[in-house]
């Protein structure tokens, strides 16, 4: 999942930006499903790490069909659970209560972390921006733009992820 400063603050498009902005503004947040513990894990990739790969792909000759589709992500090095993200936010912005809703959602997945090994093998590519730097960048943007959630997404009264 792409993540960085200016990412839309929507739970379905940018959970890292949404969570940090919501935490900072003390908007409602919820751990949903899977017992309501916040153990859902997502990885993130900074857009600036995607550009070098796209440039290599555009400049290269055509690949065989089996190699045309690859996963591109931050992988396990840039993965964290919502609970871990909450702990990070608490250290950065202070405490905030996260509600618990253990009701399952039909299409929610507990673990979304992609393996970019094929992209690394084919293109000698690896993400360069560490998770801590991505979170710090999002936090700085959130602090500089208090209106971001209202600009980037409709006001969500029951913010859920």
C-alpha positions in Angstrom: 0.0 0.0 0.0 1.4 3.4 -1.0 2.0 5.7 2.0 3.5 9.1 2.5 2.8 12.7 3.2 -0.3 13.8 1.3 -1.8 10.3 1.1 -5.5 10.5 1.2 -6.8 10.2 4.7 -9.3 7.4 4.0 -9.3 4.1 5.7 -9.8 2.2 2.4 -7.0 4.1 0.6 -4.3 5.1 3.0 -4.7 3.5 6.4 -1.3 4.9 7.7 -2.2 8.5 6.8 -5.8 8.0 8.0 -4.7 6.6 11.3 -2.1 9.2 12.1 -4.3 12.1 11.0 -7.3 10.8 13.0 -5.1 10.1 16.1 -3.6 13.6 16.0 -7.1 15.2 15.6 -8.6 12.9 18.3 -11.2 11.6 15.8 -12.9 8.2 16.5 -10.9 5.1 15.6 -11.8 1.5 15.9 -10.1 -1.9 15.8 -12.7 -3.9 13.8 -12.9 -7.6 13.5 -10.5 -10.3 14.5 -11.4 -9.9 18.2 -11.0 -6.1 18.1 -7.3 -6.3 19.1 -5.8 -4.3 16.2 -3.7 -7.2 15.0 -4.4 -6.6 11.3 -1.1 -6.0 9.6 -0.4 -3.9 6.5 2.8 -3.0 4.8 3.6 0.3 3.1 5.7 1.6 0.2 6.7 5.2 -0.3 5.8 6.5 -3.8 9.4 7.8 -4.3 10.5 4.1 -4.1 8.1 3.1 -6.8 9.5 5.6 -9.4 12.9 4.0 -9.9 11.2 0.7 -10.6 8.8 2.2 -13.1 11.7 4.0 -14.9 13.5 0.6 -15.2 10.4 -1.1 -16.5 9.7 1.6 -19.1 13.3 1.5 -20.4 13.6 -2.2 -20.6 12.6 -4.5 -23.4 9.4 -6.5 -23.2 9.4 -9.4 -20.7 8.1 -12.9 -21.1 4.4 -13.2 -20.1 5.3 -15.0 -16.9 7.4 -12.1 -15.7 5.1 -9.2 -16.6 3.2 -9.2 -13.3 5.1 -8.6 -10.0 4.2 -7.6 -6.5 5.6 -4.2 -5.5 5.5 -3.4 -1.8 7.5 -2.5 1.3 7.3 -6.1 2.5 7.8 -7.3 6.0 10.4 -4.6 6.8 7.6 -1.9 6.4 4.7 -3.9 7.9 3.0 -3.2 11.2 -0.3 -3.9 12.9 -2.9 -1.3 13.8 -2.0 -1.9 17.4 1.7 -1.2 16.7 0.7 1.9 14.7 -1.4 3.0 17.7 1.6 2.6 20.0 3.7 4.7 17.6 1.0 7.4 17.5 0.7 7.4 21.4 4.4 8.1 21.7 4.3 10.8 19.0 1.0 12.5 19.7 -0.1 11.4 23.2 -2.8 9.0 24.3 -6.1 8.5 22.4 -8.8 5.9 22.9 -9.4 3.3 20.2 -12.8 1.6 20.3 -13.2 -2.1 19.9 -15.6 -3.7 17.5 -15.0 -7.5 17.3 -17.7 -8.0 14.7 -16.2 -9.7 11.6 -16.4 -8.0 8.2 -16.8 -10.4 5.2 -13.9 -9.2 3.1 -11.4 -8.0 5.7 -8.0 -9.7 5.7 -5.8 -10.0 8.8 -2.5 -9.8 6.9 -1.7 -7.9 3.7 2.1 -7.9 3.3 3.4 -8.5 -0.3 6.6 -10.2 -1.3 8.6 -8.1 -3.8 11.2 -10.8 -4.4 10.3 -11.2 -8.0 10.6 -7.4 -8.7 14.0 -7.5 -6.9 15.2 -10.4 -9.0 14.0 -9.0 -12.3 14.8 -5.3 -11.8 17.4 -5.2 -9.0 14.9 -3.1 -7.1 14.3 -2.8 -3.4 12.4 -0.1 -1.4 14.7 2.4 0.1 12.5 4.4 2.5 12.2 2.8 5.9 8.9 2.6 7.8 10.0 5.0 10.5 10.8 7.6 7.8 7.4 7.1 6.2 5.6 7.5 9.5 7.6 10.6 10.4 6.8 12.2 7.0 3.1 11.5 7.4 3.2 12.9 11.0 4.9 16.1 9.9 2.4 16.6 7.1 -0.5 15.9 9.5 0.8 18.5 11.9 1.3 21.1 9.2 -2.1 20.5 7.6 -4.8 20.2 10.3 -7.5 20.3 7.6 -6.2 17.3 5.7 -8.8 14.7 6.6 -11.6 17.1 5.6 -9.9 17.9 2.3 -8.9 14.4 1.3 -11.9 12.5 2.4 -15.5 13.1 3.4 -15.9 13.6 7.2 -16.3 10.1 8.6 -18.2 10.1 11.9 -17.4 6.5 12.7 -13.9 6.1 11.4 -13.2 2.5 11.0 -10.4 0.4 9.5 
